Each structure stands twice: as structure tokens, then as C-alpha cells.
Amino acid sequence: MDEVVGIQAVRAALREAPALARCLYLMKGRRDARYNELISLAREASVRFQTMEEIWFRRRAPDIAHQGVLLECHSRTLADEKDLKDKWPEFGNEPLILILDEITDPRNLGACLRTANAAGVDAVIMPKRNSAPLSPVVLKTAQGGAEDLFLVQVTNLARTIAWLQGQGVWVLGADGEGGTVWDTMDSKGPTALVMGSEGKGLRRLTRSLCDHLVSIPMLGSVESLNVSVATGVLLYEMVRQRAVAAKTDGS
């Protein structure tokens, strides 16, 4: 069973995946417009709800800013390699894919998923091993960004990258030593962005499979950006390039 915690994350879950919701819990004694909206969404989805004392939330979600809201859900089943191949034709001629290679910090994963949603990413691919699970912390950090993303877990990331390249996808890996500076990369066609782990970055095999390595120069004293921040920088440069290309083609 999964738990979604926090007003924004619960609102998104009730809107985007109501069939997974089981029970909505609200803090006793609190009633405002946002709470009333959640109750309305629960009723529309035929999801039962009940009020609980504050101590119940502290015990159930001790390390999360729960805001007096918790939604119990049936466990979400992530897509696999076969699902990715089956859905691939729906992505069109210029898919944008985000690959997260061993992101283990739940807050980083949640932030990456939120950015991926905002940037219109078609699919997010993660290895089954050494990746943070879709925990309440991930969903809370994503703030509703995870619910309608196409999330794929694969057993062999190298094989999946090779398959993507076979579909004509240009694979760009984020790497501090990359020879291509972020604002000079070409991401106007089918593109996959690969982000490595928080500490070590891209694994050696993953790095070797990328068509190009892209770097974000550091102009101050820090050596690198947080992985979720770097994901945002690179994804939105890709979005910008695609918008410019679409405008040029349409003129």
C-alpha cells in the first residue's frame, strides 16, 4: 500500500489517479477551502474519508510535512520495458525522455519528477536496482508531478538505452567533464537526457553509451549543481530549443 502526504500531492492523486485511492484522512478540527476541495474530490471518486487526531498524523508520517492530509492508495505498478515499447508510438516523432541513473535520494527524485512533468517529458526511465522507490517523501516533493508521468523501471538500463538509440533517439548524458556545453547541445529531435547519481554521477557503462556528454560550467566555488537543479537547467534548455525549432519550421 502507498501513502500520499500533503495537500498538493493528495489533490493531484485524487485528480489524476482516483482509482488507486482507498481512504482520505484529514486532521480533526481543521476546515478550510483546500480541505473542502479534497473532500469534494474524494466524494466524486467514491473514496471514503475520515478525520483523525494530530497525533495520528505524527505517528503515521513522522518525517514529512503532512499538512494534516494523508491518502492511502493501492500500490502503483510502474511500467516495464515491454510497456515502454508498446507505448512508444504514442510519443510522436520527437519524444523527450528523462533517464535517472541510480537517483537514491527521495527528495531529489521527487524534484526531478516534478520538473519532468513541467517540461512535458514523455517518459521517465529508472533502473530497478539502486533507485529510490516512489515513497511518500518522493510524492510529497513532486507536489503532484508524479501522478500522470509515464514512469518506467527497467532491469537493464544499458539495454534500454541501446534500444532507444535503435529508435533514432539521441542520448545526452550530463557530466561535469562533458565536452558539449549545455547551451550548445542539439536536442531538437528525439532526445533522451541521462542524469547520474547524486554523488558519483553517471556510471562508467552508462557514460560510454551516451552519444554526447553535456556539461554545465561552474563559475563560482561549487564543483557541481544538485542533480535536480541540473535536470531543470538541461530539460528547459531542451524545451527552449524545441520551441525555437517549431517556431522556425512554422514560419
N, C-alpha and C positions, 0 to 999 in steps of 0.2 A: 504494500500500500504506500502511496506517495502522499506527501503533505505540501500544500502551497500556503505560504505565510505572507501576510501583509496585504494592505488594501489593493494596491495596483496589481500585484501578481494574482490575487484571487479574482479581481474583476476580469482580468484577461482570461483566466482559466474558465470562468463561468461563461464568458462570451465565445471563446474560441474552441473550447473542448468540453462542453457541458455534459456530454455522455460519460465522461470519465469521473465526474464529480459524484461523491457519495453523501457527504454531510458538511454543512457550513456551521462553524462555531463562531459566535460573536461574544464580546465581553459584556457581561451583565452591567446594566446601569448606563451604558453609553448608547446614544441615539443621535445621529446627525444625517445630513443628506447623503454622505458616502455610504454609511451603514444601510440606509434605506434603499439605496441603489442596489447594494449587494443582495439584500433580501428580495427585492423585485426580480433580480436576475435568477436567484435560486428558485423562486416560485415559478418563473417562466420555464425553467428547466426541470421542474418537479424534483428539486433537490431539497431534502429536509434541512432545517436549520434549528439551532438551539443556542441559548445563552449560557455562558459559563463564568465562574468567578475568575478574577485576575490571577489568582494563584494557580489555577488550572493551566493558563497560558504560560506562566513562568516555568511550570514543570514540563509542559509539552514542548515548548520552544525556548529553552533557557538561553541560547546564544544568538538569538535573532530578534531584531526589532519587529515584533509581531503585529503591533498596532491594534491588538485586540481582535485579530481576524485570523482564522485558520480554516482551510478547506481540505478535508480528507478526499482523496481521489483513488480510483483504481490505478494500478501501476501502468505507466505509459510504456508501450513497446516501441523501441526505436527501429527504424528501417535498417536493412542489411544490404549487402552488395547486390543481391537479386532485385530488391525493391528499387535500388538506385537505377539499375539498368532498365527496369520496367517503366520507371517514371521519366527517364531521360528525354524521350521525345517531347514531353510537355514543357521542357525548358527553352525550346526555341533554338535559334541559330547562334546566339551569343550568350550562353549561360555564364553566370558568375558563381563560382564555387569557393567556399572557405574550408580549408583543411587545418584542423587544430591537432598538431602532433604532440601528444602527451602533455596537455594542459592539466595540471593536477590541482591547482588552487581553485576552489569552487567560486570564489568571487571573481577571479579572472575569467573563468569560463562563462559565468553569468554575464559579465560585462561584454565579452566577445559576442555572445549570442544576441544581446540587445543591439549591439552595433550592426551585426549581420542582418538582423531584421530591418533596422532602419535603412540600411543600404540596399535592400532588395535582393539579398543573396538568395540564390535558388536552392542551394543545399549546403549544409554544414556536415563535414565528414570527420570522424574521430576514430582512433583505434580503440578496440575494446579494452585492451590492457593499458594500465598506466594513464588513464584519463579520469578526471573527476566525474562521479555519477551525477545524474540530474537530481540533486538533493534539494531540500527546502532553501538552503543558502543560495544555490545556483539560481533557482527560480525567483527568489526574492530579489537578487541582484539584477537579474534580467528584466525585472519590472514589466512582465507581460511579453517580453520579446521572444521567449522560447516556445510559446504555445502553438503558434502557427508556422514555425520553421520546419522544414523537412530535415530532420536530424538522422544521420546515418552512422552506425557503428560497424566497423569492418575488422575482420580478423587479421588481414594482411594489408597494411597501408601501402606498401611498395607495389603490390599487385594492383591495387585500386588506382594509384597514380599512373601506372603504366596503361591501365585500361582507359583512363581519362585522356591520356595523350593519344591513344588509338582513336579516340572520338574527335581529335583535332583540337583538344584543349591545350592552351599554352600555360605551363606550370611555372609560377613565380614563387620563389622561396625568400622569406625575409631573413636576412643575415647581415650582421654588422660588418662583415668583410666583403659583402657583395659588390660586384663591380658596376652595377647599374644603380644610379641614384634614383630615389623614389619618384621624383617628378619627371624623370626621363624614360621610365618604363613604358612599354606598349601593352595596354590591357584592353584595347578596343574590341578585340574579338573574343572567342570563347576562352575564358581565363579561370585558373584556379590559383588562389593565394594560399601559401602554406606558412603557418606560424608555428614556431617551435616552442619548447617548454620554457618555463619561467627562468630557470637557472642556466641550462646548457644550450638552449636554442634548438636548432634543427639537429636531428640525429644524422650521423655520417651518411648512412644509406639514403635517407630522405633527401639530404642536401645534394647527393650525387645524381638523383633522379630529376631534379629541377632543371628546367630549360634555362632559366636565368636566376641569379641571386640578386636581390634588391636590398639596398641599404638606406637607412635614414641617418645622415650625418649628424653627429652630436657637436654642438657649437659651444657648450658650456663644460662643466667639470664632470657631469654624469657620463657613464660609459654607454648606457642604453636606456630606452624607454620601457616602461611596463608593457607587457605583451598585449594587454587590452587597449592601451593607448596607441601602440604601434599598429594594431589591427585597424583602429579607427582611422588613423592617418592614411594608411595604404588603401583601405576599402574606399574611402571617399575620394582619393585621387583617381581610383578606377571609375567611380561613378562620374566624376567630373569629365574624364577623358571620353567616356561613352556618351555623355550628354553633348559634348562639343562635336563628336563624330556624327551623332544623329542629327544635330542642327545643320552641320555642313552637308550631309547627304540629302537633307530635305530642302536645302536652299537652291 
